[in-house]
C-alpha cells in the first residue's frame, strides 16, 4: 500500500475500535442495569482496556499482510510467519491491557488492578503469574477471534489497493500512449499541409511571382500560428477557423475566382473545444479533390452548430465527389485518415465522422464531438 494511505489506516483503526468499545460498554450496561453493584465507569474501563489495544495492533497487522503477502510459492513459510505473529499479537494485547487499571482481576478482593503497576504504593509491580494466566486463557480467542479476521480484512484492502494501483497505472500508460499517438498523427498532418502549400506556391513562381510572394508571406503567418499552438491538441473553434481562413487565402491566390467560401458558424460554438488542425486537412481535401478539379466555379461551405450535448461541423464542396461508403474516408486520403484516428483517440465512441456524396453533387464531411465550451484561462 502507498505510504500516504497509512495515516488513514491508523485513523480508521482507532475510529472502529472506539466504536466497538462503546457498543460493548452499552451492551454490558443494558445487561447489568438492575444490578446493585452496577458501576458505569468500571464497565467502560473494562471494555475499553480490553478492546482499545487492538487499535494499536491493527495497523501493524495490516503492515504484516502488505509486506509479506501469501502466494502459491511461499504459503508454508508465510503460514508459519503469520502463526508466530499471531502469538506476538496476543502477547502484545495482554501486555497493553495489563498496563491499564483493568488489566488483572483479583478474585480475593474482587477488584481490578494493573499487572505492571501498584497504584496504591505507586511502584512497579509486575505480576508474571497473572500475565501468564491471562495469555493462556486469552491467546486462542485473540488469535482466532481478532487477529485472523484482521488479517483477512487486511488482505482484502491490500488486494483492492493493488488492483486500484494497477488500474491507475494502466490508465496512465494508456493516456501516455494516446498522447504519443496524437502527436504522431498531428506530426503527419503538419508536413502534409506544408508540402501541399509549398507545391501550390511553386506553381506560381514563374507565372505570377507577386502572388507567390504573397502566398509565402501568408504561409509564414500560418506556420507562426502553428508553432504558437505547439504540442497542444485542443484549441477553440474560433482559433481553428482563423487558421483555416489563412489557408483558404493562400488557395484563393492560386485558384482566383474559381474558389468561393461560405461560412455558417453559430456564435455559441466559437468557444467550443476542437482538436487543433481538425478543419484544415478536411478543407484542404475539399480544395484538392473537389474545387481544383472543376473548370467552373467551386464552392466550399463550412458550418457549425450545437445539437444538445454535441458540436457538429460540416465541410462540403461542389466538386466531382468520391465514391466511398458514408462511414469511411477514401483510402488515399492521409489527412482524412489521420483526422478519423485522432477523433477516435480523443473521444472514443463519443464521436462520429461521416463522409459521403451530396445529392446535388460534391462531397460533405460531418463531424460530431462532445460540446465542451472553453472556460477563461483554459
N, C-alpha and C positions, 0 to 999 in steps of 0.2 A: 504494500500500500504506500501511497505517496506520503511524504513527511507532513505535508500540510493537513492531512486527514487525522493525524494522531491527536491533536488538541480536541477535535470534535469527539473522538472516541472516549477520551477522558471525561469530557463534559457529559456525554450521554451515559457513561458508566455510572457516574455519581447521581445523575438525574434518575436513572432506572432504579438503583438500589435505595435511594432515598424514598422513592415512591413505594417500593416493595416493603421498606421498613415501616412506613406509615400505614400501609394496608395491613401488615401483620399486627401492628400495635392496635389498630381499630378492631381487628378481629378478636384479639385476646381481651380487649376491654369489653366488647359486647358479650363475650363468653363469661367473664367474671364480674360483671357489673353488680350483681346482687351479693357478692361475697363480702363478708365483713372485713376481710384483710385486703380489700381492693386498694391498690396504690397505683395511680396512673403513671407517675414519674418512674416508678420501679419497673412497670411493664414496658414503658417506652425505652428505658435504659437497656433492658434485657434484649429487646428486639433490635434496637439499633446497634448494640455491641455485637450481636450475633450476625447481622447482615451487612453492615457498612464496611467491614474489612474486605468484603468481596468487591467493593467499588475500587479499591486499590489494586486488587489482584486481577480483575477482569481485563484491563488493558495489557497486562503482562501476558495473559493467555492469548490475547489477540496477536501480540508480537510473536509469540512462540509459533502459532499456527501460520502466520505470514512468513516468518523467517525460515521455518523448517516444514514446508508442505509435504504431505504424504503422497507418494506415487507408486506405480506398479513395481518399480525397481528398488525402492527403499522402504517399503511398508513395514518390514520386520524391524529394521533399525529405528524407524520413526515410532513404531508402537512401543518399543522399549523406552525410547526417549520420553514419549508422552506419559507413559505409566510412571516413570520416575518423577516427571514434572508434576503429576497428579499428587504424589505423596508430598512433594515440596509445597504444592498449593495448599494441601490440608494442614501441613505444619505451619505455614505462614498464616493461615486463617486462625488456627488455635493460638499462635503467638500474639497476633494483633488483638484478638478477642481477650486474651489473658491480661493484656495491659490495662484494659478498662476496669472500672469498679465492679462490673458484672462478669468478670472472667471466670470465676470459680464459685460454686455453691457449696457452702459448708453445712452438711446435714445436721451437725450437732447444734450449731447456733441458729440454723435456718436463715442464714444471711449470705449475701453475695460479697465477694471481695476480689481484689486483683491477685493474679498469680505471680506478679513480679514486685508489687509494692505494698507495703503495710501503711495504710492511710492513717492509722492511729498513732503508730510510732514514727511515721514519716521516715522510713528507711526501706532499702531494697530487701525484699524477702521473696526469693524465688522458690516456688513450691513445685519441685520437679515431679513428685509423685502425682500431684493434681494434673499437671500438664500432660504427663504420660497417660493418665487415665482418660483425659479429655481427647487425646489424639486417638487412642484405641477405640473409643466409643464413637467419635465423630468422623474419622478418616473415611470410612466407607460411604457415609452419606455425603460428605463434602465432595468426594471424587465422583460418585455416580449421580448425585442429585444436583450438583452445581458445576463442577469442573468440566465434565463431559458435555453437558448442554452448552456451556460457554464455548468449548472447542467447536462444536457443530455450528453454532451461530457465527463464530469467527471464520470458519471455512466458507460459509455461505456469503458473508460480507467480503471476504478476500476474493472468492471466485467472481462475485459481481463486480468488484473493483477492478480486477484484472481484465474481465470481459469489457468493461466500460473503457478502460485504458486502451485496449486493443482496438475497440471501435473508434475511439478518438484518433488513434494513430493512423488507422486505415482511412478515416475521413480526411485527416490532414494530408496523407500521402495522395489520396485521390484529388484533393484540391490542388496540390502542387503539380500533379500530372496534368490536370485540366488547364492550369495556368501555363504550363510549358507547351501544351498542345495549342492553346490560344495564341501564344507568342509565335509559335511556328506557323500557324495559319495566317496570322497577320503579317509575318515576315514574307510570306509568299505573295500577299496582295500588294505590298508596297513596291517591290521591284517590278512586278507585273504592270502596275499602273505607270511607274516611271518609264519603263521600256516602251509602252504603247504611246505615251505622251511624247517622248523623245522621237519616236518614229514619225508622229504627226508633224513635229517641228521640222524634222529633216526633209519632209516632203515639200516644205515651203521655202527652204533655204535659198533655192535658185529661182523660184517663180515669184515669191513675194517676201523679200528679206525683211521689210518693215513688219509684216505680220509675224514672221518667225521670231524677230527680236521681241515683239510684244508678248508672244507666247512664252518665250524664255523667261521674261520678267514675271509673268503670271505663274509660271511653273515654280519659280523660286519662292514666291509667296506661299504656294501650296505646300512646298517642302518645309518651309518655316513653320506653317501651321501643324504639319505632321510631326515635326521634331518637338514642338511645344507640348503636344499631347504625349510624346514619349511612349512609354510602355503601357499607358493607360488603355484598358479595354473598353471602358464605358465613357460615353460623353453625352451631351444633350442633343436632342433632335435639331435644335437651332444651330448648334455648332457644326453638326454634320451637314446641314443644309448649306452653311457658309462654304464648307469645303467642296461640296458638290457644285455649287454655283461657280466657284473658281474654276473647277474642271470644265464645266459647260462653257464658260467664257473662252477657254482655250479651243474647245471643239467648234465654237461658233466662228472663231477666226479662221479655222481650217475649212469649214463647210459653208460659211457665209449664210445666205438666206435659205439654204436648204434645211437648216435646223431651227426649229422653234420649240420653246419650252413653256409649259403651263404648270403653275403651282397652285394646288388647292390644299393648303395646310391649315388645319384647325388650330386656332390660337392656343387652346388649352393643352395642345400636345407639344408645344415648342420646348417646354422644360422637361419633357419626358426623357428618361434614360434609354439610350440605344447603344449598341456596340459601335465603337469607333471604326470607320471605314466599312460601314454596312451598306450605305447607299451608293457610294462611288463605283464599286465594281459592277453593281446592278445597272446603274445609269450608263456606265461605260459599255456594258454588254448591249444595252438598247441602242447606243450610238453606233458601235462597231458592226453589230449584226442586224440592225434594224434600219436606222436612218441613212447610214453610209451606203447601203445597198440600193437606195431609191434614186431614181433620176429626177423625181419630183420633190416637192417639199415634204420634209419629215417632221414629225412632232413627237416630243417626249412629254409625258404628263406624270407629275409626282403628286400624290395625295396622301393625306394622313388624317386619322380620326381616332376617337375613343369609343370603344364598344364594351360597356360595362367595365370589367377589370382589365381589359386588353387594349393595347395600342395596335392599330393596324396601319400598314404602309402599303401603297400600291405604286408601282412603276410600270408604265405602259408606253408602247410606241406603235406606230402605224407601218412598221416595216413588213418584210415578207413573212416573218414569224418562223417558228420551229415546229417540227412535227415530233412531239415527245409527250409522254404522259403528264398529266397536270400536277402530279406529286413529285416530279423529279426534274432536275435540270439537264440540259444536253451534256453528254459525256465529255465533250471537248471544252467545256467552259470552266477554266480554272477558277475564275472569280466567283462563279455561281456555286461550284462545289465547295470552295473554301467558306463561302458565306453560309451555306447549309450546315457545314460541320461546326462552325463557330456557334450558330444558333443552338444546335443540338447540345454542344458542350456547355454553353452558358445557361440554357433554360430547360434542357431535357425534354420532357413531354409537354411542357407548358409553352410550346411554340408551334407554329406551322409555317411552311414555306411552299406555296403553290406556284406553278409555272405552267402557263397554257396559252393557247391561241385565242384571240378575240374574234367574235362573230363578224365584226366589221373589218377584220384584217389586222395583223400585227400581233404583238405579244404582251402579256400582262403578268407581272410577278406580284403576288400578295403575301405579305408577312404579317403574322400576328405574334406578339410577345406580351408578357405582363406589363401593364401600365404602372410605371414607377416614377412619380414626379421627383425631380431633383430638389432637395432642400438646400437652403442657404448654407454655404460653406462646405458642401459636399463635393 
